[in-house]
Amino acid sequence: MIIEPVSLVRQVEIVFKELRQELGELNSGTVFLQIRNNSVGKFGVRHNPLESRNGLVHKVGEGLAESQWQAFRQLALDSLKYKVNWTHGEITFDFTVKKDTLYASVMFESNYNMSNLL
């Protein structure tokens, strides 16, 4: 049996689908994808879900609405067009919601191994 490789675009779609419920609870954070051989390995969300004011702990914000999640997912998919000539590294997507507006940015980190070049 031959298994076709899954494209990176499809893998990012799967990641965002898997994180949908968690992102629905967060109004800021960082989604990260660790990539090796153009495949997503580890992925997840870094965030601070709780704040403390005057000694009282409470949840921060409402989380991403469906339309905001769709826009965030599309940004992630569109950003892959800018990933050039590297197969190992990390992609991070920082996001926050302020006054019902989603703000997001993307950062690529490429990794190379000298032992592969010598």
Stockholm file with secondary structure:
# STOCKHOLM 1.0

chainA/1-118         MIIEPVSLVRQVEIVFKELRQELGELNSGTVFLQIRNNSVGKFGVRHNPLESRNGLVHKVGEGLAESQWQAFRQLALDSLKYKVNWTHGEITFDFTVKKDTLYASVMFESNYNMSNLL
#=GR chainA/1-118 SS CCCCCCCHHHHHHHHHHHHHHHHTTCSEEEEEEEEETTEEEEEEEECCCEEEETTEEEECSCCCCHHHHHHHHHHHHHHGGGCCSCSSEEEEEEEEEETTEEEEEEEEEECCCHHHHC
#=GC SS_cons         CCCCCCCHHHHHHHHHHHHHHHHTTCSEEEEEEEEETTEEEEEEEECCCEEEETTEEEECSCCCCHHHHHHHHHHHHHHGGGCCSCSSEEEEEEEEEETTEEEEEEEEEECCCHHHHC
//
